[in-house]
């Protein structure tokens, strides 16, 4: 188990998705990175939220689809 975290580098909060390591995680992260990295959205994979306080506070998505929608919306909010 791990968490995929999306953080706007200029804000003190992030969105996280509880997931598992593997091919699907790599594909999702690559797909999102091509759309958001140039806009200042950082995607990282962490072991557990309590170990990474620098990303807090966390808001958790309930599904991959929700997480992807949230991350894409983060870019739209930045303009």
PDB file of N, CA, C and O in Angstrom, chain B, residues numbered from 101:
ATOM      1  N   UNK B 101       0.832  -1.171   0.000  1.00  0.00           N
ATOM      2  CA  UNK B 101       0.000   0.000   0.000  1.00  0.00           C
ATOM      3  C   UNK B 101       0.883   1.242   0.000  1.00  0.00           C
ATOM      4  O   UNK B 101       1.960   1.260   0.596  1.00  0.00           O
ATOM      5  N   UNK B 102       0.405   2.277  -0.680  1.00  0.00           N
ATOM      6  CA  UNK B 102       1.089   3.565  -0.710  1.00  0.00           C
ATOM      7  C   UNK B 102       0.042   4.639  -0.989  1.00  0.00           C
ATOM      8  O   UNK B 102      -1.146   4.351  -1.135  1.00  0.00           O
ATOM      9  N   UNK B 103       0.507   5.865  -1.058  1.00  0.00           N
ATOM     10  CA  UNK B 103      -0.379   6.987  -1.342  1.00  0.00           C
ATOM     11  C   UNK B 103       0.233   7.801  -2.471  1.00  0.00           C
ATOM     12  O   UNK B 103       1.425   8.111  -2.456  1.00  0.00           O
ATOM     13  N   UNK B 104      -0.590   8.140  -3.440  1.00  0.00           N
ATOM     14  CA  UNK B 104      -0.182   9.060  -4.491  1.00  0.00           C
ATOM     15  C   UNK B 104      -0.669  10.432  -4.065  1.00  0.00           C
ATOM     16  O   UNK B 104      -1.856  10.621  -3.799  1.00  0.00           O
ATOM     17  N   UNK B 105       0.239  11.381  -4.001  1.00  0.00           N
ATOM     18  CA  UNK B 105      -0.054  12.707  -3.486  1.00  0.00           C
ATOM     19  C   UNK B 105       0.132  13.738  -4.590  1.00  0.00           C
ATOM     20  O   UNK B 105       1.114  13.704  -5.332  1.00  0.00           O
ATOM     21  N   UNK B 106      -0.822  14.650  -4.687  1.00  0.00           N
ATOM     22  CA  UNK B 106      -0.729  15.780  -5.616  1.00  0.00           C
ATOM     23  C   UNK B 106      -0.702  17.047  -4.784  1.00  0.00           C
ATOM     24  O   UNK B 106      -1.588  17.289  -3.963  1.00  0.00           O
ATOM     25  N   UNK B 107       0.332  17.857  -5.008  1.00  0.00           N
ATOM     26  CA  UNK B 107       0.499  19.080  -4.234  1.00  0.00           C
ATOM     27  C   UNK B 107       0.813  20.248  -5.143  1.00  0.00           C
ATOM     28  O   UNK B 107       1.695  20.171  -5.997  1.00  0.00           O
ATOM     29  N   UNK B 108       0.086  21.322  -4.951  1.00  0.00           N
ATOM     30  CA  UNK B 108       0.413  22.585  -5.600  1.00  0.00           C
ATOM     31  C   UNK B 108       1.607  23.146  -4.830  1.00  0.00           C
ATOM     32  O   UNK B 108       1.511  23.366  -3.623  1.00  0.00           O
ATOM     33  N   UNK B 109       2.714  23.377  -5.501  1.00  0.00           N
ATOM     34  CA  UNK B 109       3.936  23.787  -4.809  1.00  0.00           C
ATOM     35  C   UNK B 109       3.798  25.124  -4.092  1.00  0.00           C
ATOM     36  O   UNK B 109       4.633  25.456  -3.250  1.00  0.00           O
ATOM     37  N   UNK B 110       2.764  25.897  -4.409  1.00  0.00           N
ATOM     38  CA  UNK B 110       2.577  27.201  -3.783  1.00  0.00           C
ATOM     39  C   UNK B 110       1.547  27.191  -2.657  1.00  0.00           C
ATOM     40  O   UNK B 110       1.216  28.246  -2.118  1.00  0.00           O
ATOM     41  N   UNK B 111       1.036  26.012  -2.293  1.00  0.00           N
ATOM     42  CA  UNK B 111       0.010  25.934  -1.257  1.00  0.00           C
ATOM     43  C   UNK B 111       0.427  24.944  -0.174  1.00  0.00           C
ATOM     44  O   UNK B 111       1.355  24.157  -0.358  1.00  0.00           O
ATOM     45  N   UNK B 112      -0.273  24.996   0.953  1.00  0.00           N
ATOM     46  CA  UNK B 112       0.051  24.144   2.101  1.00  0.00           C
ATOM     47  C   UNK B 112      -0.988  23.056   2.316  1.00  0.00           C
ATOM     48  O   UNK B 112      -1.400  22.808   3.450  1.00  0.00           O
ATOM     49  N   UNK B 113      -1.406  22.420   1.269  1.00  0.00           N
ATOM     50  CA  UNK B 113      -2.347  21.317   1.355  1.00  0.00           C
ATOM     51  C   UNK B 113      -2.133  20.415   0.159  1.00  0.00           C
ATOM     52  O   UNK B 113      -1.446  20.782  -0.795  1.00  0.00           O
ATOM     53  N   UNK B 114      -2.723  19.235   0.214  1.00  0.00           N
ATOM     54  CA  UNK B 114      -2.581  18.336  -0.926  1.00  0.00           C
ATOM     55  C   UNK B 114      -3.755  17.375  -0.983  1.00  0.00           C
ATOM     56  O   UNK B 114      -4.584  17.316  -0.075  1.00  0.00           O
ATOM     57  N   UNK B 115      -3.803  16.641  -2.052  1.00  0.00           N
ATOM     58  CA  UNK B 115      -4.803  15.601  -2.260  1.00  0.00           C
ATOM     59  C   UNK B 115      -4.063  14.277  -2.337  1.00  0.00           C
ATOM     60  O   UNK B 115      -2.971  14.202  -2.901  1.00  0.00           O
ATOM     61  N   UNK B 116      -4.653  13.236  -1.775  1.00  0.00           N
ATOM     62  CA  UNK B 116      -3.997  11.938  -1.741  1.00  0.00           C
ATOM     63  C   UNK B 116      -4.973  10.835  -2.120  1.00  0.00           C
ATOM     64  O   UNK B 116      -6.179  10.933  -1.896  1.00  0.00           O
ATOM     65  N   UNK B 117      -4.412   9.792  -2.696  1.00  0.00           N
ATOM     66  CA  UNK B 117      -5.174   8.608  -3.073  1.00  0.00           C
ATOM     67  C   UNK B 117      -4.462   7.388  -2.504  1.00  0.00           C
ATOM     68  O   UNK B 117      -3.282   7.171  -2.779  1.00  0.00           O
ATOM     69  N   UNK B 118      -5.167   6.600  -1.722  1.00  0.00           N
ATOM     70  CA  UNK B 118      -4.616   5.350  -1.213  1.00  0.00           C
ATOM     71  C   UNK B 118      -4.638   4.346  -2.365  1.00  0.00           C
ATOM     72  O   UNK B 118      -5.681   4.118  -2.978  1.00  0.00           O
ATOM     73  N   UNK B 119      -3.485   3.749  -2.655  1.00  0.00           N
ATOM     74  CA  UNK B 119      -3.365   2.871  -3.809  1.00  0.00           C
ATOM     75  C   UNK B 119      -2.305   1.803  -3.542  1.00  0.00           C
ATOM     76  O   UNK B 119      -1.867   1.624  -2.406  1.00  0.00           O
ATOM     77  N   UNK B 120      -1.906   1.110  -4.576  1.00  0.00           N
ATOM     78  CA  UNK B 120      -0.862   0.097  -4.447  1.00  0.00           C
ATOM     79  C   UNK B 120       0.207   0.341  -5.502  1.00  0.00           C
ATOM     80  O   UNK B 120      -0.061   0.926  -6.552  1.00  0.00           O
ATOM     81  N   UNK B 121       1.413  -0.110  -5.213  1.00  0.00           N
ATOM     82  CA  UNK B 121       2.502  -0.006  -6.181  1.00  0.00           C
ATOM     83  C   UNK B 121       2.186  -0.898  -7.375  1.00  0.00           C
ATOM     84  O   UNK B 121       1.486  -1.902  -7.246  1.00  0.00           O
ATOM     85  N   UNK B 122       2.704  -0.523  -8.525  1.00  0.00           N
ATOM     86  CA  UNK B 122       2.521  -1.374  -9.688  1.00  0.00           C
ATOM     87  C   UNK B 122       2.359  -0.584 -10.973  1.00  0.00           C
ATOM     88  O   UNK B 122       2.483   0.640 -11.001  1.00  0.00           O
ATOM     89  N   UNK B 123       2.082  -1.312 -12.018  1.00  0.00           N
ATOM     90  CA  UNK B 123       1.994  -0.747 -13.360  1.00  0.00           C
ATOM     91  C   UNK B 123       0.918   0.335 -13.471  1.00  0.00           C
ATOM     92  O   UNK B 123       1.140   1.369 -14.101  1.00  0.00           O
ATOM     93  N   UNK B 124      -0.238   0.101 -12.866  1.00  0.00           N
ATOM     94  CA  UNK B 124      -1.322   1.086 -12.950  1.00  0.00           C
ATOM     95  C   UNK B 124      -0.914   2.401 -12.298  1.00  0.00           C
ATOM     96  O   UNK B 124      -1.206   3.469 -12.836  1.00  0.00           O
ATOM     97  N   UNK B 125      -0.259   2.346 -11.174  1.00  0.00           N
ATOM     98  CA  UNK B 125       0.200   3.564 -10.497  1.00  0.00           C
ATOM     99  C   UNK B 125       1.188   4.324 -11.378  1.00  0.00           C
ATOM    100  O   UNK B 125       1.094   5.545 -11.504  1.00  0.00           O
ATOM    101  N   UNK B 126       2.120   3.619 -11.979  1.00  0.00           N
ATOM    102  CA  UNK B 126       3.107   4.248 -12.861  1.00  0.00           C
ATOM    103  C   UNK B 126       2.412   4.921 -14.039  1.00  0.00           C
ATOM    104  O   UNK B 126       2.740   6.053 -14.393  1.00  0.00           O
ATOM    105  N   UNK B 127       1.460   4.228 -14.641  1.00  0.00           N
ATOM    106  CA  UNK B 127       0.740   4.791 -15.789  1.00  0.00           C
ATOM    107  C   UNK B 127      -0.041   6.039 -15.393  1.00  0.00           C
ATOM    108  O   UNK B 127      -0.009   7.046 -16.100  1.00  0.00           O
ATOM    109  N   UNK B 128      -0.739   5.972 -14.268  1.00  0.00           N
ATOM    110  CA  UNK B 128      -1.535   7.107 -13.820  1.00  0.00           C
ATOM    111  C   UNK B 128      -0.640   8.305 -13.517  1.00  0.00           C
ATOM    112  O   UNK B 128      -0.957   9.436 -13.888  1.00  0.00           O
ATOM    113  N   UNK B 129       0.472   8.051 -12.845  1.00  0.00           N
ATOM    114  CA  UNK B 129       1.388   9.131 -12.484  1.00  0.00           C
ATOM    115  C   UNK B 129       1.994   9.778 -13.736  1.00  0.00           C
ATOM    116  O   UNK B 129       2.106  11.001 -13.812  1.00  0.00           O
ATOM    117  N   UNK B 130       2.383   8.959 -14.711  1.00  0.00           N
ATOM    118  CA  UNK B 130       2.927   9.501 -15.961  1.00  0.00           C
ATOM    119  C   UNK B 130       1.900  10.336 -16.703  1.00  0.00           C
ATOM    120  O   UNK B 130       2.202  11.427 -17.188  1.00  0.00           O
ATOM    121  N   UNK B 131       0.671   9.809 -16.789  1.00  0.00           N
ATOM    122  CA  UNK B 131      -0.397  10.534 -17.486  1.00  0.00           C
ATOM    123  C   UNK B 131      -0.656  11.887 -16.838  1.00  0.00           C
ATOM    124  O   UNK B 131      -0.754  12.904 -17.524  1.00  0.00           O
ATOM    125  N   UNK B 132      -0.767  11.893 -15.512  1.00  0.00           N
ATOM    126  CA  UNK B 132      -1.026  13.150 -14.818  1.00  0.00           C
ATOM    127  C   UNK B 132       0.161  14.104 -14.912  1.00  0.00           C
ATOM    128  O   UNK B 132      -0.030  15.306 -15.095  1.00  0.00           O
ATOM    129  N   UNK B 133       1.374  13.589 -14.792  1.00  0.00           N
ATOM    130  CA  UNK B 133       2.557  14.451 -14.871  1.00  0.00           C
ATOM    131  C   UNK B 133       2.639  15.202 -16.187  1.00  0.00           C
ATOM    132  O   UNK B 133       3.041  16.365 -16.210  1.00  0.00           O
ATOM    133  N   UNK B 134       2.264  14.556 -17.285  1.00  0.00           N
ATOM    134  CA  UNK B 134       2.317  15.244 -18.583  1.00  0.00           C
ATOM    135  C   UNK B 134       1.340  16.410 -18.632  1.00  0.00           C
ATOM    136  O   UNK B 134       1.537  17.352 -19.399  1.00  0.00           O
ATOM    137  N   UNK B 135       0.289  16.355 -17.821  1.00  0.00           N
ATOM    138  CA  UNK B 135      -0.738  17.403 -17.833  1.00  0.00           C
ATOM    139  C   UNK B 135      -0.541  18.477 -16.767  1.00  0.00           C
ATOM    140  O   UNK B 135      -1.017  19.601 -16.928  1.00  0.00           O
ATOM    141  N   UNK B 136       0.158  18.143 -15.676  1.00  0.00           N
ATOM    142  CA  UNK B 136       0.184  19.084 -14.554  1.00  0.00           C
ATOM    143  C   UNK B 136       1.560  19.541 -14.084  1.00  0.00           C
ATOM    144  O   UNK B 136       1.656  20.577 -13.425  1.00  0.00           O
ATOM    145  N   UNK B 137       2.613  18.821 -14.392  1.00  0.00           N
ATOM    146  CA  UNK B 137       3.933  19.163 -13.854  1.00  0.00           C
ATOM    147  C   UNK B 137       4.373  20.563 -14.253  1.00  0.00           C
ATOM    148  O   UNK B 137       4.951  21.286 -13.441  1.00  0.00           O
ATOM    149  N   UNK B 138       4.108  20.948 -15.480  1.00  0.00           N
ATOM    150  CA  UNK B 138       4.513  22.275 -15.963  1.00  0.00           C
ATOM    151  C   UNK B 138       3.707  23.410 -15.326  1.00  0.00           C
ATOM    152  O   UNK B 138       4.041  24.582 -15.504  1.00  0.00           O
ATOM    153  N   UNK B 139       2.658  23.070 -14.592  1.00  0.00           N
ATOM    154  CA  UNK B 139       1.827  24.068 -13.920  1.00  0.00           C
ATOM    155  C   UNK B 139       2.105  24.136 -12.416  1.00  0.00           C
ATOM    156  O   UNK B 139       1.363  24.788 -11.682  1.00  0.00           O
ATOM    157  N   UNK B 140       3.161  23.473 -11.953  1.00  0.00           N
ATOM    158  CA  UNK B 140       3.527  23.560 -10.545  1.00  0.00           C
ATOM    159  C   UNK B 140       2.806  22.578  -9.637  1.00  0.00           C
ATOM    160  O   UNK B 140       2.731  22.788  -8.427  1.00  0.00           O
ATOM    161  N   UNK B 141       2.276  21.508 -10.215  1.00  0.00           N
ATOM    162  CA  UNK B 141       1.651  20.461  -9.414  1.00  0.00           C
ATOM    163  C   UNK B 141       2.647  19.315  -9.290  1.00  0.00           C
ATOM    164  O   UNK B 141       3.077  18.747 -10.294  1.00  0.00           O
ATOM    165  N   UNK B 142       3.006  18.982  -8.074  1.00  0.00           N
ATOM    166  CA  UNK B 142       3.976  17.933  -7.804  1.00  0.00           C
ATOM    167  C   UNK B 142       3.237  16.643  -7.469  1.00  0.00           C
ATOM    168  O   UNK B 142       2.320  16.642  -6.648  1.00  0.00           O
ATOM    169  N   UNK B 143       3.636  15.550  -8.105  1.00  0.00           N
ATOM    170  CA  UNK B 143       3.082  14.232  -7.805  1.00  0.00           C
ATOM    171  C   UNK B 143       4.167  13.388  -7.158  1.00  0.00           C
ATOM    172  O   UNK B 143       5.251  13.221  -7.716  1.00  0.00           O
ATOM    173  N   UNK B 144       3.872  12.859  -5.984  1.00  0.00           N
ATOM    174  CA  UNK B 144       4.829  12.007  -5.280  1.00  0.00           C
ATOM    175  C   UNK B 144       4.103  10.790  -4.728  1.00  0.00           C
ATOM    176  O   UNK B 144       2.902  10.827  -4.464  1.00  0.00           O
ATOM    177  N   UNK B 145       4.847   9.728  -4.564  1.00  0.00           N
ATOM    178  CA  UNK B 145       4.324   8.514  -3.947  1.00  0.00           C
ATOM    179  C   UNK B 145       4.989   8.382  -2.576  1.00  0.00           C
ATOM    180  O   UNK B 145       6.214   8.416  -2.459  1.00  0.00           O
ATOM    181  N   UNK B 146       4.158   8.230  -1.545  1.00  0.00           N
ATOM    182  CA  UNK B 146       4.673   8.130  -0.186  1.00  0.00           C
ATOM    183  C   UNK B 146       4.148   6.856   0.483  1.00  0.00           C
ATOM    184  O   UNK B 146       3.170   6.257   0.035  1.00  0.00           O
ATOM    185  N   UNK B 147       4.810   6.467   1.546  1.00  0.00           N
ATOM    186  CA  UNK B 147       4.419   5.244   2.247  1.00  0.00           C
ATOM    187  C   UNK B 147       3.236   5.455   3.183  1.00  0.00           C
ATOM    188  O   UNK B 147       2.340   4.615   3.258  1.00  0.00           O
ATOM    189  N   UNK B 148       3.236   6.577   3.897  1.00  0.00           N
ATOM    190  CA  UNK B 148       2.128   6.881   4.805  1.00  0.00           C
ATOM    191  C   UNK B 148       2.098   8.384   5.083  1.00  0.00           C
ATOM    192  O   UNK B 148       3.147   9.007   5.245  1.00  0.00           O
ATOM    193  N   UNK B 149       0.917   8.954   5.138  1.00  0.00           N
ATOM    194  CA  UNK B 149       0.781  10.406   5.327  1.00  0.00           C
ATOM    195  C   UNK B 149       1.402  10.927   6.619  1.00  0.00           C
ATOM    196  O   UNK B 149       1.944  12.032   6.634  1.00  0.00           O
ATOM    197  N   UNK B 150       1.335  10.159   7.694  1.00  0.00           N
ATOM    198  CA  UNK B 150       1.865  10.653   8.974  1.00  0.00           C
ATOM    199  C   UNK B 150       3.374  10.846   8.938  1.00  0.00           C
ATOM    200  O   UNK B 150       3.918  11.591   9.753  1.00  0.00           O
ATOM    201  N   UNK B 151       4.052  10.195   8.019  1.00  0.00           N
ATOM    202  CA  UNK B 151       5.500  10.329   7.916  1.00  0.00           C
ATOM    203  C   UNK B 151       5.917  11.543   7.091  1.00  0.00           C
ATOM    204  O   UNK B 151       7.094  11.902   7.073  1.00  0.00           O
ATOM    205  N   UNK B 152       4.970  12.174   6.411  1.00  0.00           N
ATOM    206  CA  UNK B 152       5.294  13.280   5.521  1.00  0.00           C
ATOM    207  C   UNK B 152       4.438  14.496   5.859  1.00  0.00           C
ATOM    208  O   UNK B 152       3.532  14.863   5.110  1.00  0.00           O
ATOM    209  N   UNK B 153       4.735  15.101   6.978  1.00  0.00           N
ATOM    210  CA  UNK B 153       3.996  16.262   7.439  1.00  0.00           C
ATOM    211  C   UNK B 153       4.097  17.471   6.532  1.00  0.00           C
ATOM    212  O   UNK B 153       3.236  18.349   6.576  1.00  0.00           O
ATOM    213  N   UNK B 154       5.136  17.530   5.710  1.00  0.00           N
ATOM    214  CA  UNK B 154       5.305  18.687   4.826  1.00  0.00           C
ATOM    215  C   UNK B 154       4.198  18.795   3.779  1.00  0.00           C
ATOM    216  O   UNK B 154       4.020  19.853   3.174  1.00  0.00           O
ATOM    217  N   UNK B 155       3.459  17.717   3.561  1.00  0.00           N
ATOM    218  CA  UNK B 155       2.357  17.755   2.600  1.00  0.00           C
ATOM    219  C   UNK B 155       1.005  18.015   3.258  1.00  0.00           C
ATOM    220  O   UNK B 155       0.021  18.247   2.555  1.00  0.00           O
ATOM    221  N   UNK B 156       0.934  17.983   4.557  1.00  0.00           N
ATOM    222  CA  UNK B 156      -0.323  18.160   5.288  1.00  0.00           C
ATOM    223  C   UNK B 156      -0.844  19.589   5.111  1.00  0.00           C
ATOM    224  O   UNK B 156      -0.058  20.503   4.865  1.00  0.00           O
ATOM    225  N   UNK B 157      -2.132  19.786   5.232  1.00  0.00           N
ATOM    226  CA  UNK B 157      -3.162  18.785   5.504  1.00  0.00           C
ATOM    227  C   UNK B 157      -3.530  18.006   4.238  1.00  0.00           C
ATOM    228  O   UNK B 157      -3.466  18.530   3.126  1.00  0.00           O
ATOM    229  N   UNK B 158      -3.908  16.769   4.432  1.00  0.00           N
ATOM    230  CA  UNK B 158      -4.285  15.881   3.337  1.00  0.00           C
ATOM    231  C   UNK B 158      -5.801  15.876   3.150  1.00  0.00           C
ATOM    232  O   UNK B 158      -6.561  15.900   4.118  1.00  0.00           O
ATOM    233  N   UNK B 159      -6.213  15.844   1.916  1.00  0.00           N
ATOM    234  CA  UNK B 159      -7.609  15.584   1.579  1.00  0.00           C
ATOM    235  C   UNK B 159      -7.585  14.320   0.725  1.00  0.00           C
ATOM    236  O   UNK B 159      -6.877  14.258  -0.280  1.00  0.00           O
ATOM    237  N   UNK B 160      -8.353  13.320   1.123  1.00  0.00           N
ATOM    238  CA  UNK B 160      -8.276  12.018   0.469  1.00  0.00           C
ATOM    239  C   UNK B 160      -9.376  11.824  -0.562  1.00  0.00           C
ATOM    240  O   UNK B 160     -10.552  12.067  -0.295  1.00  0.00           O
ATOM    241  N   UNK B 161      -8.969  11.381  -1.746  1.00  0.00           N
ATOM    242  CA  UNK B 161      -9.918  10.999  -2.789  1.00  0.00           C
ATOM    243  C   UNK B 161     -10.340   9.558  -2.540  1.00  0.00           C
ATOM    244  O   UNK B 161      -9.588   8.778  -1.955  1.00  0.00           O
ATOM    245  N   UNK B 162     -11.539   9.207  -2.983  1.00  0.00           N
ATOM    246  CA  UNK B 162     -12.072   7.865  -2.748  1.00  0.00           C
ATOM    247  C   UNK B 162     -11.853   6.915  -3.923  1.00  0.00           C
ATOM    248  O   UNK B 162     -12.054   5.707  -3.792  1.00  0.00           O
ATOM    249  N   UNK B 163     -11.444   7.454  -5.068  1.00  0.00           N
ATOM    250  CA  UNK B 163     -11.243   6.604  -6.246  1.00  0.00           C
ATOM    251  C   UNK B 163     -10.210   7.242  -7.169  1.00  0.00           C
ATOM    252  O   UNK B 163      -9.908   8.429  -7.045  1.00  0.00           O
ATOM    253  N   UNK B 164      -9.671   6.452  -8.091  1.00  0.00           N
ATOM    254  CA  UNK B 164      -8.726   6.979  -9.075  1.00  0.00           C
ATOM    255  C   UNK B 164      -9.379   8.072  -9.913  1.00  0.00           C
ATOM    256  O   UNK B 164      -8.760   9.097 -10.198  1.00  0.00           O
ATOM    257  N   UNK B 165     -10.617   7.852 -10.302  1.00  0.00           N
ATOM    258  CA  UNK B 165     -11.322   8.821 -11.130  1.00  0.00           C
ATOM    259  C   UNK B 165     -11.477  10.158 -10.408  1.00  0.00           C
ATOM    260  O   UNK B 165     -11.260  11.219 -10.993  1.00  0.00           O
ATOM    261  N   UNK B 166     -11.853  10.094  -9.135  1.00  0.00           N
ATOM    262  CA  UNK B 166     -11.991  11.315  -8.345  1.00  0.00           C
ATOM    263  C   UNK B 166     -10.648  12.024  -8.220  1.00  0.00           C
ATOM    264  O   UNK B 166     -10.572  13.242  -8.385  1.00  0.00           O
ATOM    265  N   UNK B 167      -9.588  11.273  -7.930  1.00  0.00           N
ATOM    266  CA  UNK B 167      -8.258  11.853  -7.782  1.00  0.00           C
ATOM    267  C   UNK B 167      -7.821  12.532  -9.073  1.00  0.00           C
ATOM    268  O   UNK B 167      -7.326  13.659  -9.043  1.00  0.00           O
ATOM    269  N   UNK B 168      -7.999  11.858 -10.205  1.00  0.00           N
ATOM    270  CA  UNK B 168      -7.590  12.429 -11.488  1.00  0.00           C
ATOM    271  C   UNK B 168      -8.377  13.695 -11.793  1.00  0.00           C
ATOM    272  O   UNK B 168      -7.808  14.662 -12.300  1.00  0.00           O
ATOM    273  N   UNK B 169      -9.662  13.712 -11.499  1.00  0.00           N
ATOM    274  CA  UNK B 169     -10.481  14.910 -11.716  1.00  0.00           C
ATOM    275  C   UNK B 169     -10.012  16.062 -10.841  1.00  0.00           C
ATOM    276  O   UNK B 169      -9.929  17.202 -11.298  1.00  0.00           O
ATOM    277  N   UNK B 170      -9.708  15.765  -9.587  1.00  0.00           N
ATOM    278  CA  UNK B 170      -9.232  16.798  -8.660  1.00  0.00           C
ATOM    279  C   UNK B 170      -7.918  17.395  -9.153  1.00  0.00           C
ATOM    280  O   UNK B 170      -7.753  18.615  -9.173  1.00  0.00           O
ATOM    281  N   UNK B 171      -6.992  16.538  -9.549  1.00  0.00           N
ATOM    282  CA  UNK B 171      -5.677  17.014  -9.985  1.00  0.00           C
ATOM    283  C   UNK B 171      -5.815  17.866 -11.258  1.00  0.00           C
ATOM    284  O   UNK B 171      -5.176  18.911 -11.375  1.00  0.00           O
ATOM    285  N   UNK B 172      -6.625  17.430 -12.181  1.00  0.00           N
ATOM    286  CA  UNK B 172      -6.834  18.218 -13.405  1.00  0.00           C
ATOM    287  C   UNK B 172      -7.495  19.557 -13.084  1.00  0.00           C
ATOM    288  O   UNK B 172      -7.191  20.564 -13.724  1.00  0.00           O
ATOM    289  N   UNK B 173      -8.390  19.578 -12.108  1.00  0.00           N
ATOM    290  CA  UNK B 173      -9.035  20.823 -11.682  1.00  0.00           C
ATOM    291  C   UNK B 173      -8.045  21.761 -11.006  1.00  0.00           C
ATOM    292  O   UNK B 173      -8.191  22.980 -11.097  1.00  0.00           O
ATOM    293  N   UNK B 174      -7.040  21.213 -10.329  1.00  0.00           N
ATOM    294  CA  UNK B 174      -6.012  22.056  -9.698  1.00  0.00           C
ATOM    295  C   UNK B 174      -5.327  22.911 -10.746  1.00  0.00           C
ATOM    296  O   UNK B 174      -5.020  24.075 -10.492  1.00  0.00           O
ATOM    297  N   UNK B 175      -5.088  22.355 -11.906  1.00  0.00           N
ATOM    298  CA  UNK B 175      -4.435  23.080 -13.002  1.00  0.00           C
ATOM    299  C   UNK B 175      -5.343  24.181 -13.514  1.00  0.00           C
ATOM    300  O   UNK B 175      -4.886  25.295 -13.767  1.00  0.00           O
ATOM    301  N   UNK B 176      -6.622  23.881 -13.670  1.00  0.00           N
ATOM    302  CA  UNK B 176      -7.570  24.881 -14.167  1.00  0.00           C
ATOM    303  C   UNK B 176      -7.693  26.051 -13.218  1.00  0.00           C
ATOM    304  O   UNK B 176      -7.847  27.191 -13.655  1.00  0.00           O
ATOM    305  N   UNK B 177      -7.628  25.787 -11.920  1.00  0.00           N
ATOM    306  CA  UNK B 177      -7.719  26.866 -10.929  1.00  0.00           C
ATOM    307  C   UNK B 177      -6.503  27.785 -10.985  1.00  0.00           C
ATOM    308  O   UNK B 177      -6.592  28.965 -10.648  1.00  0.00           O
ATOM    309  N   UNK B 178      -5.372  27.239 -11.411  1.00  0.00           N
ATOM    310  CA  UNK B 178      -4.156  28.049 -11.499  1.00  0.00           C
ATOM    311  C   UNK B 178      -4.167  28.952 -12.728  1.00  0.00           C
ATOM    312  O   UNK B 178      -3.405  29.915 -12.813  1.00  0.00           O
ATOM    313  N   UNK B 179      -5.038  28.628 -13.672  1.00  0.00           N
ATOM    314  CA  UNK B 179      -5.132  29.443 -14.879  1.00  0.00           C
ATOM    315  C   UNK B 179      -4.284  28.962 -15.924  1.00  0.00           C
ATOM    316  O   UNK B 179      -4.251  29.543 -17.009  1.00  0.00           O
TER     317      UNK B 179
END
